[in-house]
Amino acid sequence: MKDLNINVSNIMRPQLPQLKSYLKILEVPYFLKNTNLYIISDIVEIVIKNSHIFNDIFLASQPHIIKTSSKLDIAMI
């Protein structure tokens, strides 16, 4: 019988499955208040992380910001 060397640190611990969902946020101002600077994904991430609504939620990727219309100053995230 062969002696098996098993490294215990390589054995994975059981975990609950993680759910990945899609979130669409509508009618977000495209420009920062009182400026001509447009919103960037870093700002959106900071707001999401600091909001009590999104406790225990982790982003799988950076948010994508899409201007809804060339004539309007709102965006969709």
Biopython code that builds the backbone (N, CA, C, O; Angstrom):
import numpy as np
from Bio.PDB.StructureBuilder import StructureBuilder

atoms = [
    (1, "MET", "N", (0.835, -1.168, 0.000)),
    (1, "MET", "CA", (0.000, 0.000, 0.000)),
    (1, "MET", "C", (0.886, 1.239, 0.000)),
    (1, "MET", "O", (1.814, 1.355, 0.801)),
    (2, "LYS", "N", (0.585, 2.168, -0.915)),
    (2, "LYS", "CA", (1.375, 3.389, -1.017)),
    (2, "LYS", "C", (0.974, 4.381, 0.065)),
    (2, "LYS", "O", (-0.184, 4.456, 0.475)),
    (3, "ASP", "N", (1.955, 5.129, 0.508)),
    (3, "ASP", "CA", (1.708, 6.184, 1.486)),
    (3, "ASP", "C", (1.342, 7.456, 0.717)),
    (3, "ASP", "O", (2.158, 7.966, -0.050)),
    (4, "LEU", "N", (0.145, 7.965, 0.909)),
    (4, "LEU", "CA", (-0.290, 9.178, 0.223)),
    (4, "LEU", "C", (0.017, 10.398, 1.067)),
    (4, "LEU", "O", (-0.404, 10.499, 2.219)),
    (5, "ASN", "N", (0.748, 11.310, 0.485)),
    (5, "ASN", "CA", (1.035, 12.571, 1.173)),
    (5, "ASN", "C", (-0.027, 13.590, 0.756)),
    (5, "ASN", "O", (-0.004, 14.093, -0.367)),
    (6, "ILE", "N", (-0.935, 13.885, 1.647)),
    (6, "ILE", "CA", (-2.013, 14.830, 1.356)),
    (6, "ILE", "C", (-1.734, 16.112, 2.125)),
    (6, "ILE", "O", (-1.573, 16.110, 3.346)),
    (7, "ASN", "N", (-1.682, 17.196, 1.381)),
    (7, "ASN", "CA", (-1.484, 18.505, 1.994)),
    (7, "ASN", "C", (-2.855, 19.043, 2.397)),
    (7, "ASN", "O", (-3.671, 19.372, 1.537)),
    (8, "VAL", "N", (-3.105, 19.132, 3.686)),
    (8, "VAL", "CA", (-4.404, 19.538, 4.202)),
    (8, "VAL", "C", (-4.731, 20.976, 3.809)),
    (8, "VAL", "O", (-5.908, 21.303, 3.661)),
    (9, "SER", "N", (-3.744, 21.841, 3.634)),
    (9, "SER", "CA", (-4.007, 23.240, 3.287)),
    (9, "SER", "C", (-4.575, 23.385, 1.876)),
    (9, "SER", "O", (-5.153, 24.422, 1.551)),
    (10, "ASN", "N", (-4.420, 22.358, 1.035)),
    (10, "ASN", "CA", (-4.956, 22.428, -0.322)),
    (10, "ASN", "C", (-6.403, 21.945, -0.429)),
    (10, "ASN", "O", (-7.031, 22.084, -1.478)),
    (11, "ILE", "N", (-6.924, 21.381, 0.652)),
    (11, "ILE", "CA", (-8.297, 20.895, 0.635)),
    (11, "ILE", "C", (-9.238, 22.087, 0.818)),
    (11, "ILE", "O", (-9.085, 22.869, 1.756)),
    (12, "MET", "N", (-10.195, 22.216, -0.072)),
    (12, "MET", "CA", (-11.127, 23.343, -0.009)),
    (12, "MET", "C", (-12.160, 23.121, 1.083)),
    (12, "MET", "O", (-12.590, 21.997, 1.342)),
    (13, "ARG", "N", (-12.539, 24.205, 1.706)),
    (13, "ARG", "CA", (-13.607, 24.145, 2.695)),
    (13, "ARG", "C", (-14.940, 24.250, 1.967)),
    (13, "ARG", "O", (-15.027, 24.904, 0.927)),
    (14, "PRO", "N", (-15.962, 23.624, 2.493)),
    (14, "PRO", "CA", (-17.277, 23.728, 1.843)),
    (14, "PRO", "C", (-17.785, 25.165, 1.894)),
    (14, "PRO", "O", (-17.634, 25.857, 2.901)),
    (15, "GLN", "N", (-18.387, 25.600, 0.794)),
    (15, "GLN", "CA", (-18.927, 26.954, 0.704)),
    (15, "GLN", "C", (-20.324, 26.912, 0.120)),
    (15, "GLN", "O", (-20.677, 26.006, -0.636)),
    (16, "LEU", "N", (-21.106, 27.904, 0.482)),
    (16, "LEU", "CA", (-22.417, 28.039, -0.119)),
    (16, "LEU", "C", (-22.262, 28.594, -1.527)),
    (16, "LEU", "O", (-21.327, 29.353, -1.782)),
    (17, "PRO", "N", (-23.135, 28.243, -2.431)),
    (17, "PRO", "CA", (-23.044, 28.790, -3.786)),
    (17, "PRO", "C", (-23.227, 30.302, -3.775)),
    (17, "PRO", "O", (-23.980, 30.843, -2.965)),
    (18, "GLN", "N", (-22.534, 30.971, -4.679)),
    (18, "GLN", "CA", (-22.654, 32.414, -4.794)),
    (18, "GLN", "C", (-23.548, 32.741, -5.979)),
    (18, "GLN", "O", (-23.440, 32.132, -7.044)),
    (19, "LEU", "N", (-24.413, 33.691, -5.783)),
    (19, "LEU", "CA", (-25.346, 34.100, -6.814)),
    (19, "LEU", "C", (-24.807, 35.335, -7.520)),
    (19, "LEU", "O", (-24.379, 36.290, -6.873)),
    (20, "LYS", "N", (-24.830, 35.313, -8.837)),
    (20, "LYS", "CA", (-24.461, 36.488, -9.613)),
    (20, "LYS", "C", (-25.711, 37.029, -10.259)),
    (20, "LYS", "O", (-26.437, 36.305, -10.941)),
    (21, "SER", "N", (-25.956, 38.294, -10.043)),
    (21, "SER", "CA", (-27.149, 38.935, -10.581)),
    (21, "SER", "C", (-26.755, 40.129, -11.423)),
    (21, "SER", "O", (-25.624, 40.611, -11.367)),
    (22, "TYR", "N", (-27.707, 40.592, -12.198)),
    (22, "TYR", "CA", (-27.531, 41.743, -13.057)),
    (22, "TYR", "C", (-28.339, 42.887, -12.463)),
    (22, "TYR", "O", (-29.510, 42.704, -12.130)),
    (23, "LEU", "N", (-27.748, 44.040, -12.327)),
    (23, "LEU", "CA", (-28.420, 45.198, -11.758)),
    (23, "LEU", "C", (-28.365, 46.342, -12.751)),
    (23, "LEU", "O", (-27.298, 46.679, -13.264)),
    (24, "LYS", "N", (-29.509, 46.934, -13.021)),
    (24, "LYS", "CA", (-29.570, 48.088, -13.908)),
    (24, "LYS", "C", (-30.114, 49.263, -13.105)),
    (24, "LYS", "O", (-31.203, 49.182, -12.536)),
    (25, "ILE", "N", (-29.355, 50.352, -13.060)),
    (25, "ILE", "CA", (-29.780, 51.558, -12.355)),
    (25, "ILE", "C", (-30.100, 52.601, -13.420)),
    (25, "ILE", "O", (-29.249, 52.950, -14.238)),
    (26, "LEU", "N", (-31.338, 53.094, -13.401)),
    (26, "LEU", "CA", (-31.812, 54.016, -14.432)),
    (26, "LEU", "C", (-31.842, 55.455, -13.934)),
    (26, "LEU", "O", (-31.904, 55.716, -12.732)),
    (27, "GLU", "N", (-31.797, 56.372, -14.876)),
    (27, "GLU", "CA", (-31.957, 57.805, -14.644)),
    (27, "GLU", "C", (-30.967, 58.366, -13.627)),
    (27, "GLU", "O", (-31.355, 59.052, -12.681)),
    (28, "VAL", "N", (-29.714, 58.073, -13.828)),
    (28, "VAL", "CA", (-28.632, 58.614, -13.012)),
    (28, "VAL", "C", (-28.104, 59.856, -13.723)),
    (28, "VAL", "O", (-27.919, 59.820, -14.939)),
    (29, "PRO", "N", (-27.857, 60.951, -13.008)),
    (29, "PRO", "CA", (-27.299, 62.135, -13.669)),
    (29, "PRO", "C", (-25.959, 61.801, -14.328)),
    (29, "PRO", "O", (-25.077, 61.221, -13.694)),
    (30, "TYR", "N", (-25.815, 62.164, -15.582)),
    (30, "TYR", "CA", (-24.590, 61.856, -16.328)),
    (30, "TYR", "C", (-23.443, 62.769, -15.921)),
    (30, "TYR", "O", (-22.283, 62.358, -15.952)),
    (31, "PHE", "N", (-23.757, 64.004, -15.539)),
    (31, "PHE", "CA", (-22.728, 64.952, -15.121)),
    (31, "PHE", "C", (-22.773, 65.139, -13.619)),
    (31, "PHE", "O", (-23.844, 65.108, -13.013)),
    (32, "LEU", "N", (-21.595, 65.334, -13.012)),
    (32, "LEU", "CA", (-21.531, 65.601, -11.585)),
    (32, "LEU", "C", (-22.182, 66.952, -11.311)),
    (32, "LEU", "O", (-22.131, 67.858, -12.144)),
    (33, "LYS", "N", (-22.782, 67.075, -10.157)),
    (33, "LYS", "CA", (-23.549, 68.273, -9.809)),
    (33, "LYS", "C", (-22.702, 69.542, -9.928)),
    (33, "LYS", "O", (-21.590, 69.615, -9.407)),
    (34, "ASN", "N", (-23.242, 70.518, -10.611)),
    (34, "ASN", "CA", (-22.626, 71.840, -10.800)),
    (34, "ASN", "C", (-21.270, 71.789, -11.506)),
    (34, "ASN", "O", (-20.435, 72.670, -11.298)),
    (35, "THR", "N", (-21.043, 70.778, -12.331)),
    (35, "THR", "CA", (-19.800, 70.681, -13.097)),
    (35, "THR", "C", (-20.123, 70.209, -14.513)),
    (35, "THR", "O", (-21.261, 69.858, -14.824)),
    (36, "ASN", "N", (-19.108, 70.210, -15.354)),
    (36, "ASN", "CA", (-19.268, 69.618, -16.680)),
    (36, "ASN", "C", (-18.499, 68.296, -16.768)),
    (36, "ASN", "O", (-18.217, 67.803, -17.860)),
    (37, "LEU", "N", (-18.164, 67.731, -15.605)),
    (37, "LEU", "CA", (-17.466, 66.448, -15.535)),
    (37, "LEU", "C", (-18.488, 65.322, -15.499)),
    (37, "LEU", "O", (-19.432, 65.359, -14.710)),
    (38, "TYR", "N", (-18.302, 64.326, -16.348)),
    (38, "TYR", "CA", (-19.241, 63.212, -16.365)),
    (38, "TYR", "C", (-18.887, 62.176, -15.317)),
    (38, "TYR", "O", (-17.747, 62.103, -14.859)),
    (39, "ILE", "N", (-19.865, 61.383, -14.945)),
    (39, "ILE", "CA", (-19.704, 60.360, -13.913)),
    (39, "ILE", "C", (-18.831, 59.220, -14.441)),
    (39, "ILE", "O", (-18.912, 58.856, -15.614)),
    (40, "ILE", "N", (-18.004, 58.666, -13.567)),
    (40, "ILE", "CA", (-17.132, 57.552, -13.947)),
    (40, "ILE", "C", (-17.438, 56.354, -13.052)),
    (40, "ILE", "O", (-18.054, 56.493, -11.995)),
    (41, "SER", "N", (-17.004, 55.191, -13.487)),
    (41, "SER", "CA", (-17.338, 53.954, -12.761)),
    (41, "SER", "C", (-16.755, 53.919, -11.353)),
    (41, "SER", "O", (-17.337, 53.293, -10.468)),
    (42, "ASP", "N", (-15.616, 54.579, -11.124)),
    (42, "ASP", "CA", (-15.040, 54.608, -9.774)),
    (42, "ASP", "C", (-15.982, 55.299, -8.785)),
    (42, "ASP", "O", (-16.125, 54.863, -7.643)),
    (43, "ILE", "N", (-16.615, 56.371, -9.232)),
    (43, "ILE", "CA", (-17.562, 57.087, -8.373)),
    (43, "ILE", "C", (-18.774, 56.203, -8.085)),
    (43, "ILE", "O", (-19.258, 56.154, -6.955)),
    (44, "VAL", "N", (-19.253, 55.518, -9.093)),
    (44, "VAL", "CA", (-20.405, 54.628, -8.918)),
    (44, "VAL", "C", (-20.069, 53.521, -7.914)),
    (44, "VAL", "O", (-20.888, 53.195, -7.055)),
    (45, "GLU", "N", (-18.883, 52.949, -8.018)),
    (45, "GLU", "CA", (-18.456, 51.892, -7.082)),
    (45, "GLU", "C", (-18.428, 52.407, -5.647)),
    (45, "GLU", "O", (-18.875, 51.714, -4.733)),
    (46, "ILE", "N", (-17.910, 53.604, -5.444)),
    (46, "ILE", "CA", (-17.833, 54.188, -4.095)),
    (46, "ILE", "C", (-19.231, 54.383, -3.519)),
    (46, "ILE", "O", (-19.477, 54.066, -2.355)),
    (47, "VAL", "N", (-20.137, 54.898, -4.325)),
    (47, "VAL", "CA", (-21.511, 55.119, -3.865)),
    (47, "VAL", "C", (-22.178, 53.790, -3.511)),
    (47, "VAL", "O", (-22.854, 53.688, -2.487)),
    (48, "ILE", "N", (-21.991, 52.777, -4.350)),
    (48, "ILE", "CA", (-22.593, 51.465, -4.083)),
    (48, "ILE", "C", (-22.030, 50.860, -2.807)),
    (48, "ILE", "O", (-22.784, 50.322, -1.995)),
    (49, "LYS", "N", (-20.723, 50.939, -2.619)),
    (49, "LYS", "CA", (-20.099, 50.350, -1.426)),
    (49, "LYS", "C", (-20.505, 51.074, -0.146)),
    (49, "LYS", "O", (-20.544, 50.460, 0.921)),
    (50, "ASN", "N", (-20.806, 52.367, -0.236)),
    (50, "ASN", "CA", (-21.177, 53.138, 0.953)),
    (50, "ASN", "C", (-22.675, 53.165, 1.209)),
    (50, "ASN", "O", (-23.118, 53.757, 2.193)),
    (51, "SER", "N", (-23.453, 52.546, 0.357)),
    (51, "SER", "CA", (-24.902, 52.538, 0.521)),
    (51, "SER", "C", (-25.339, 51.353, 1.372)),
    (51, "SER", "O", (-24.877, 50.230, 1.169)),
    (52, "HIS", "N", (-26.224, 51.607, 2.321)),
    (52, "HIS", "CA", (-26.715, 50.520, 3.179)),
    (52, "HIS", "C", (-27.584, 49.528, 2.403)),
    (52, "HIS", "O", (-27.786, 48.401, 2.853)),
    (53, "ILE", "N", (-28.093, 49.934, 1.259)),
    (53, "ILE", "CA", (-28.930, 49.047, 0.441)),
    (53, "ILE", "C", (-28.116, 47.868, -0.095)),
    (53, "ILE", "O", (-28.644, 46.769, -0.265)),
    (54, "PHE", "N", (-26.842, 48.100, -0.357)),
    (54, "PHE", "CA", (-26.006, 47.083, -0.994)),
    (54, "PHE", "C", (-25.053, 46.401, -0.010)),
    (54, "PHE", "O", (-23.946, 46.026, -0.395)),
    (55, "ASN", "N", (-25.462, 46.234, 1.249)),
    (55, "ASN", "CA", (-24.627, 45.514, 2.220)),
    (55, "ASN", "C", (-24.359, 44.096, 1.739)),
    (55, "ASN", "O", (-25.256, 43.447, 1.201)),
    (56, "ASP", "N", (-23.160, 43.616, 1.923)),
    (56, "ASP", "CA", (-22.766, 42.248, 1.593)),
    (56, "ASP", "C", (-22.879, 41.927, 0.104)),
    (56, "ASP", "O", (-23.024, 40.762, -0.267)),
    (57, "ILE", "N", (-22.815, 42.931, -0.739)),
    (57, "ILE", "CA", (-22.826, 42.723, -2.183)),
    (57, "ILE", "C", (-21.465, 43.113, -2.731)),
    (57, "ILE", "O", (-20.925, 44.166, -2.394)),
    (58, "PHE", "N", (-20.916, 42.257, -3.576)),
    (58, "PHE", "CA", (-19.619, 42.505, -4.185)),
    (58, "PHE", "C", (-19.798, 42.590, -5.691)),
    (58, "PHE", "O", (-20.514, 41.782, -6.284)),
    (59, "LEU", "N", (-19.150, 43.564, -6.308)),
    (59, "LEU", "CA", (-19.255, 43.727, -7.752)),
    (59, "LEU", "C", (-18.338, 42.745, -8.459)),
    (59, "LEU", "O", (-17.170, 42.610, -8.094)),
    (60, "ALA", "N", (-18.858, 42.061, -9.465)),
    (60, "ALA", "CA", (-18.057, 41.109, -10.240)),
    (60, "ALA", "C", (-17.197, 41.827, -11.275)),
    (60, "ALA", "O", (-16.167, 41.306, -11.701)),
    (61, "SER", "N", (-17.621, 43.020, -11.675)),
    (61, "SER", "CA", (-16.851, 43.816, -12.638)),
    (61, "SER", "C", (-17.169, 45.286, -12.403)),
    (61, "SER", "O", (-18.056, 45.630, -11.621)),
    (62, "GLN", "N", (-16.436, 46.136, -13.089)),
    (62, "GLN", "CA", (-16.697, 47.564, -12.953)),
    (62, "GLN", "C", (-18.036, 47.908, -13.597)),
    (62, "GLN", "O", (-18.407, 47.325, -14.616)),
    (63, "PRO", "N", (-18.763, 48.859, -13.000)),
    (63, "PRO", "CA", (-20.026, 49.275, -13.595)),
    (63, "PRO", "C", (-19.804, 49.930, -14.965)),
    (63, "PRO", "O", (-18.806, 50.620, -15.177)),
    (64, "HIS", "N", (-20.726, 49.709, -15.870)),
    (64, "HIS", "CA", (-20.673, 50.324, -17.194)),
    (64, "HIS", "C", (-21.690, 51.454, -17.226)),
    (64, "HIS", "O", (-22.861, 51.263, -16.898)),
    (65, "ILE", "N", (-21.234, 52.616, -17.619)),
    (65, "ILE", "CA", (-22.101, 53.788, -17.668)),
    (65, "ILE", "C", (-22.432, 54.080, -19.119)),
    (65, "ILE", "O", (-21.539, 54.226, -19.955)),
    (66, "ILE", "N", (-23.725, 54.165, -19.413)),
    (66, "ILE", "CA", (-24.187, 54.398, -20.777)),
    (66, "ILE", "C", (-25.086, 55.620, -20.765)),
    (66, "ILE", "O", (-26.085, 55.661, -20.047)),
    (67, "LYS", "N", (-24.727, 56.607, -21.559)),
    (67, "LYS", "CA", (-25.582, 57.787, -21.669)),
    (67, "LYS", "C", (-26.840, 57.383, -22.419)),
    (67, "LYS", "O", (-26.770, 56.820, -23.512)),
    (68, "THR", "N", (-27.992, 57.674, -21.825)),
    (68, "THR", "CA", (-29.267, 57.224, -22.360)),
    (68, "THR", "C", (-29.590, 57.853, -23.708)),
    (68, "THR", "O", (-30.076, 57.179, -24.616)),
    (69, "SER", "N", (-29.320, 59.139, -23.831)),
    (69, "SER", "CA", (-29.634, 59.849, -25.063)),
    (69, "SER", "C", (-28.629, 60.979, -25.252)),
    (69, "SER", "O", (-28.144, 61.551, -24.276)),
    (70, "SER", "N", (-28.323, 61.293, -26.477)),
    (70, "SER", "CA", (-27.376, 62.378, -26.728)),
    (70, "SER", "C", (-27.958, 63.732, -26.345)),
    (70, "SER", "O", (-27.215, 64.683, -26.105)),
    (71, "LYS", "N", (-29.287, 63.824, -26.285)),
    (71, "LYS", "CA", (-29.933, 65.097, -25.949)),
    (71, "LYS", "C", (-30.220, 65.245, -24.456)),
    (71, "LYS", "O", (-30.455, 66.356, -23.979)),
    (72, "LEU", "N", (-30.204, 64.148, -23.722)),
    (72, "LEU", "CA", (-30.499, 64.208, -22.285)),
    (72, "LEU", "C", (-29.219, 64.052, -21.484)),
    (72, "LEU", "O", (-28.228, 63.511, -21.976)),
    (73, "ASP", "N", (-29.248, 64.528, -20.253)),
    (73, "ASP", "CA", (-28.060, 64.410, -19.405)),
    (73, "ASP", "C", (-28.260, 63.361, -18.305)),
    (73, "ASP", "O", (-27.872, 63.573, -17.156)),
    (74, "ILE", "N", (-28.868, 62.230, -18.671)),
    (74, "ILE", "CA", (-29.022, 61.117, -17.741)),
    (74, "ILE", "C", (-28.348, 59.878, -18.312)),
    (74, "ILE", "O", (-28.121, 59.764, -19.517)),
    (75, "ALA", "N", (-28.034, 58.956, -17.409)),
    (75, "ALA", "CA", (-27.321, 57.749, -17.812)),
    (75, "ALA", "C", (-27.974, 56.527, -17.186)),
    (75, "ALA", "O", (-28.819, 56.620, -16.294)),
    (76, "MET", "N", (-27.545, 55.382, -17.692)),
    (76, "MET", "CA", (-27.969, 54.083, -17.175)),
    (76, "MET", "C", (-26.690, 53.359, -16.756)),
    (76, "MET", "O", (-25.690, 53.382, -17.474)),
    (77, "ILE", "N", (-26.732, 52.720, -15.596)),
    (77, "ILE", "CA", (-25.547, 52.014, -15.101)),
    (77, "ILE", "C", (-25.854, 50.535, -15.062)),
    (77, "ILE", "O", (-25.000, 49.737, -14.676)),
]
sb = StructureBuilder()
sb.init_structure("model")
sb.init_model(0)
sb.init_chain("A")
sb.init_seg("    ")
for serial, (resi, resn, name, xyz) in enumerate(atoms, 1):
    if name == "N":
        sb.init_residue(resn, " ", resi, " ")
    sb.init_atom(name, np.array(xyz, "f"), 0.0, 1.0, " ", f" {name:<3s}", serial, name[0])
structure = sb.get_structure()
